[in-house]
Each structure stands twice: as structure tokens, then as C-alpha cells.
Amino acid sequence: MLAGHRLALALGVVGPNAITDTDDETSRKQLIRAGEAMVSNGLAIVLNRSGTKNPICTLTAVERKHADQAAKDTAAAAGDPNSHRRSHQGKCGLHHAITDIKTATRVLTRISKRERFNLGIEPRASRVVVVDLDTAKQAAEFALRCGKDRPGLTVRSPGQRDAEGQWAHKDGGHIWFDVPDGVEMPANLGTYTAPAGWKVMWGECQVLVPPSVRAEGAYVLVGSAHPLPQWLHDLIVTESTAKRERAEESARRRLRSKPSQIDDWAAAMPWSEILIADEWTDTGLVDTCGCPIWTAPGSHASPKSATAHE
């Protein structure tokens, strides 16, 4: 039932205007309570810039300094010739997902005094699998794949407009599935996009949840979570296994061949030296592979223009 779902229990403590009423001290406290309640109900939360899906670095200045130095030290120990340029940004955002209630209270209180924020959930640490449906067509395709047991939406998403103001995504949402006790999801892959366009997320990624809002509208809780169907679990395992086998074969091929001059150049040349010169911007976000996400010059509906694989 909807009333017993973890997200529903958490949202029972917050009003609908916790983010939009930016000058209201009561709404600020409600937003803190919502984040605390999510963590108390076993959900790992990610804080995002107001109106966006862009994670906030929740570290203090001192914590950030230590994290940056640790990143440099780790890179140096691995023989990285550019270790002095490394920072913790590649491990920021999603890697700061909060699961401890004391940490949640401290961080939510501190950040809310500075700015309002959207709340996201990191699926793996929350032990949920989320199917992301961007359009009504994708929803219909997923329903067909489910057969007679067709789950309803858990959260209705507001859609997304492109840079020209046209609807790129509309009439979609998220379906949540609870991961059974004793089941561990594959760690080498965190997302899978089906040929029909719908996307499954269970790893190091995030989905926004109410009371989050974007320019297109608000995220709204409309249904419950569902038991994870066996066919969906099997699909996740199959795709993860196939990707791991491809990666292992690629590594074997690399061992059989010597690095080229281009390989040597690429190993020594950071993406920042190439992209910043052309006015690209490092978002501070990382993709599911762990590599940094960059934004191309100009206006974009999404901050992700490219993933700078290392």
C-alpha cells in the first residue's frame, strides 16, 4: 500500500512547498525533516542544486581540502604523471550520498541555511531498483515487457524541455522496485537502457524525488514501490555479466599489444587541458563509469555534453 512505502512515510513530514517557499523558515525546516525521514527509512539521499539534477558537494572546506589531497596521494601512488592536478571532484556528488542520520541532520541543516536544494535517492545504497520512463511511449513499452503484472508509477516526473523550449521528455516517471533481502545487485554496472528507451537504475546514479522541483514542474508521489520481478533481476544480471566479459576481453587484447604513441600521449594529457581551451566546463559530476562529465559551450537542457573517459 502507498501509505506503507518508505518514500511515502518520509514525505508525510513535509509540506508541498518545502522547496518553492524559499523565504519561509518553516519550509526550510520541513525540507530538513524530509531528508532526515528519508535516511531514517533506509534511503540514501543526494543533495542537488535548486531546480536541477546537479549534485552539491556537501563537504566542508576543511573536508574538501583533505579529500583533494587524498585524491592527489592516491593518484601519485598509482604512478599518475598528473597526480598534482587531481582533486576529489571525480568522487563528489553521488559519492557523498548520505545514509547516516547524524550526518544527514548536520549536512541538511548547514546546506539549507545557504540554499534550497532538490533531493535525490541513490538506488544501490537505498536497496531499490528504479525504472525511468521519459515518455508515455516508453511507459507503454515497459508495460508490455512486464506482461500481465504491470506496475504503476511510483513518482510522476515533470518532464524536460530542450534548449528551444520544446518537450524532450513528457508524461513519464519512475517505478520503484524493492530489492529483496539477501540479494546483491551487480557492482560492475549501475544502469541499463533497453532498446525501447526505458532505463533501469540500480547502481551509483540518482533519481530525484518529491518535494524536488525543476523549471518544468514538481516530482509527485503517485503510487507505491513494488516487489522486484524475477525477469527484471535476470535482465540486470545478464547485461552486467555481458559488459564485464567484454571488458575482460578488451583488457586481454590490450595486454597482447603494446601501447602506441597515441596511447602514451593520452595517458599523459588530462582532458582539462583539451576541453577548457575550447570553453567546455567541468560539471564536477561523474558518470556511472566514474569518469567526469563536461558541458559544451552554449545553452543545454542537460549538463552532460560528454563523458571524459580516463
C-alpha positions in Angstrom: 0.0 0.0 0.0 1.1 3.6 -0.7 0.9 4.6 3.0 3.5 1.9 4.0 6.1 2.7 1.4 9.4 4.2 2.7 9.2 7.3 0.5 5.6 7.9 1.4 6.5 7.6 5.1 9.3 10.1 4.7 7.2 12.6 2.8 4.5 12.5 5.4 6.5 15.0 7.4 6.9 17.7 4.7 4.5 20.1 3.1 4.2 20.6 -0.7 6.0 23.9 -0.8 9.2 22.9 1.1 11.4 24.0 -1.8 9.4 26.6 -3.6 8.8 28.8 -0.5 12.4 29.9 -0.3 11.9 32.7 2.2 9.9 30.6 4.6 11.8 29.4 7.7 9.1 26.7 8.3 9.6 25.3 4.8 13.3 25.2 5.4 12.8 23.1 8.5 10.3 20.9 6.6 13.0 20.2 3.9 15.5 19.2 6.6 12.9 16.9 8.2 12.1 15.3 4.8 15.8 14.5 4.2 16.1 13.1 7.7 13.0 11.0 7.4 14.3 9.5 4.1 17.5 8.5 5.7 15.7 7.1 8.8 13.6 5.0 6.4 16.7 3.5 4.7 17.1 5.8 1.7 20.4 7.2 0.7 20.0 10.9 -0.2 21.9 13.2 -2.6 21.6 17.0 -2.4 21.3 18.8 -5.7 21.4 22.4 -6.8 18.0 24.1 -6.6 15.9 23.3 -9.7 18.4 20.9 -11.1 19.8 17.3 -11.1 23.3 18.6 -10.4 24.7 17.2 -7.1 26.1 19.5 -4.5 29.4 18.8 -2.8 28.4 18.5 0.8 31.9 18.6 2.3 33.0 21.5 4.3 36.1 23.5 3.2 38.4 21.5 5.5 36.9 18.2 4.5 37.3 19.2 0.8 40.9 20.1 1.3 41.7 16.7 2.9 39.7 14.9 0.1 41.6 16.7 -2.6 44.9 15.8 -1.0 43.9 12.2 -0.7 43.0 12.1 -4.4 46.4 13.5 -5.3 48.2 11.0 -3.0 46.2 8.1 -4.4 47.0 9.2 -8.0 50.7 9.6 -7.2 50.9 6.1 -5.6 49.4 4.7 -8.8 52.0 6.4 -10.9 49.8 9.1 -12.4 52.0 11.7 -14.0 49.2 14.3 -13.5 48.6 13.5 -9.8 49.2 17.1 -8.8 46.1 18.1 -10.9 43.8 15.6 -9.3 41.0 16.5 -6.9 38.1 14.8 -5.2 35.6 16.1 -7.8 35.6 12.8 -9.6 34.4 11.3 -6.3 32.0 14.1 -5.4 28.2 14.4 -5.6 26.8 10.8 -5.8 29.8 9.6 -3.7 28.6 11.8 -0.9 25.2 10.0 -0.7 24.1 10.2 2.9 22.9 7.1 4.8 23.7 8.2 8.4 21.1 10.2 10.3 23.6 12.3 12.3 25.4 13.2 9.1 22.1 13.9 7.4 21.0 16.4 10.2 24.3 18.1 10.2 24.6 18.5 6.4 20.9 19.3 5.7 21.0 22.0 8.4 24.2 23.6 7.1 23.3 23.5 3.4 19.7 24.7 3.9 21.0 27.8 5.6 22.9 28.6 2.4 20.5 27.5 -0.3 17.4 25.4 -1.1 18.1 22.1 -2.8 16.5 19.2 -4.6 16.6 15.7 -3.1 17.7 12.6 -4.9 18.0 9.0 -4.0 21.0 6.8 -4.8 19.5 3.4 -5.6 22.2 0.9 -4.6 22.6 2.2 -1.0 18.8 2.6 -0.8 18.3 -1.0 -2.0 15.9 -0.1 -4.7 15.8 -0.6 -8.5 14.2 2.3 -10.4 12.9 2.2 -13.9 13.0 5.6 -15.6 10.3 6.3 -18.2 10.8 9.5 -20.1 7.7 9.3 -22.3 4.3 7.8 -22.5 5.6 5.6 -25.3 8.4 4.2 -23.1 5.8 3.6 -20.3 3.7 1.6 -22.8 6.8 -0.4 -24.0 7.8 -1.2 -20.4 4.2 -2.3 -19.6 4.2 -4.7 -22.5 7.5 -6.1 -21.3 6.0 -6.7 -17.8 3.1 -8.8 -19.2 0.0 -9.1 -17.1 1.7 -7.8 -13.9 2.0 -4.1 -14.9 3.2 -1.9 -12.0 2.0 1.7 -11.8 4.2 4.7 -11.4 5.7 5.4 -8.0 6.8 9.0 -8.8 5.5 11.2 -11.6 8.3 13.3 -13.1 7.8 16.8 -14.6 9.3 16.1 -17.9 12.1 18.1 -19.6 12.3 20.8 -22.2 15.2 21.2 -24.6 17.1 24.4 -25.2 14.5 25.6 -27.7 11.7 25.1 -25.1 10.2 22.0 -26.8 9.3 18.9 -24.8 12.1 16.4 -25.0 10.6 14.2 -22.3 6.9 14.2 -21.2 4.3 12.1 -19.4 6.9 9.9 -17.7 8.0 9.0 -14.3 9.8 6.4 -12.1 8.7 3.0 -11.0 10.4 1.8 -7.8 11.1 -1.9 -7.0 12.4 -3.0 -3.6 15.5 -5.3 -3.7 14.8 -8.4 -1.6 16.8 -9.2 1.5 19.9 -11.2 0.7 20.0 -10.1 -2.9 23.0 -8.0 -4.1 22.8 -6.2 -7.3 25.8 -6.4 -9.8 28.5 -3.9 -8.9 30.3 -3.5 -12.3 27.3 -1.8 -13.9 24.7 0.6 -12.4 22.3 1.3 -15.3 21.0 -0.3 -18.4 19.0 1.3 -21.2 16.7 -1.0 -23.1 16.3 -0.8 -26.9 12.8 0.7 -26.3 14.3 3.6 -24.4 13.3 2.9 -20.8 16.2 2.8 -18.4 16.9 0.6 -15.3 18.9 2.1 -12.5 20.3 0.2 -9.5 23.9 1.5 -9.0 25.8 4.7 -8.5 23.3 7.1 -10.0 20.4 9.0 -8.7 16.7 9.8 -9.2 15.1 13.0 -7.9 12.2 12.6 -5.5 9.4 14.8 -4.1 9.4 17.5 -2.9 12.1 18.3 -5.6 11.1 20.7 -8.4 12.6 21.8 -11.8 11.6 24.5 -14.2 9.1 22.1 -15.8 7.3 21.3 -12.6 7.4 19.2 -9.4 8.1 15.5 -8.7 4.9 14.0 -7.3 4.4 10.7 -5.3 1.6 8.9 -7.1 2.0 5.2 -6.1 3.9 2.6 -4.2 7.0 0.6 -4.7 6.7 -3.0 -6.0 8.5 -6.3 -5.5 11.4 -6.7 -7.9 10.2 -9.1 -10.7 12.4 -12.0 -11.5 12.6 -11.2 -15.2 13.9 -7.7 -14.4 16.5 -9.0 -12.0 17.6 -11.6 -14.6 17.9 -8.8 -17.2 20.2 -6.8 -14.9 22.4 -9.8 -14.2 22.6 -10.7 -17.9 23.6 -7.3 -19.0 26.1 -6.8 -16.2 27.7 -10.1 -17.0 27.9 -9.3 -20.7 29.6 -6.0 -20.0 32.1 -7.5 -17.6 33.0 -10.2 -20.2 33.5 -7.5 -22.9 35.7 -5.5 -20.5 37.8 -8.6 -19.7 38.3 -9.4 -23.3 39.3 -5.9 -24.1 41.9 -6.0 -21.3 43.3 -9.2 -22.6 43.6 -7.7 -26.1 45.4 -4.7 -24.6 47.9 -7.0 -22.8 48.7 -8.7 -26.1 49.5 -5.4 -27.8 52.0 -2.6 -26.9 50.8 0.9 -26.2 51.0 3.2 -29.3 52.4 6.8 -29.3 48.8 8.0 -29.1 48.2 5.8 -26.0 51.3 7.3 -24.4 50.1 10.9 -25.2 46.6 10.2 -24.0 47.9 8.8 -20.7 49.8 12.0 -20.0 47.3 14.5 -21.3 44.4 15.4 -19.0 41.0 16.2 -20.5 41.0 19.6 -18.8 43.9 20.8 -21.0 42.0 19.9 -24.1 38.4 20.9 -23.2 38.9 24.1 -21.2 40.8 25.7 -24.1 37.6 25.2 -26.2 35.4 26.7 -23.4 34.0 23.4 -22.1 33.1 23.3 -18.4 33.8 20.6 -15.8 30.5 20.0 -14.1 32.0 18.3 -11.1 29.7 15.3 -11.7 30.7 11.8 -12.6 29.1 9.3 -15.0 28.2 5.8 -13.9 31.7 4.6 -15.1 33.3 7.1 -12.6 34.6 9.4 -15.3 33.9 13.2 -15.2 31.0 14.8 -17.1 31.6 18.0 -19.1 29.3 20.6 -20.6 29.9 22.0 -24.0 29.8 25.8 -24.7 26.3 27.3 -25.0 22.9 26.6 -23.5 21.9 23.0 -22.9 18.9 21.2 -21.3 21.3 18.8 -19.6 24.7 19.5 -18.1 26.0 16.3 -19.7 27.5 17.0 -23.1 30.3 14.4 -22.9 31.9 11.9 -20.5 35.7 12.4 -20.4 36.7 8.7 -20.1 40.1 8.3 -18.5 
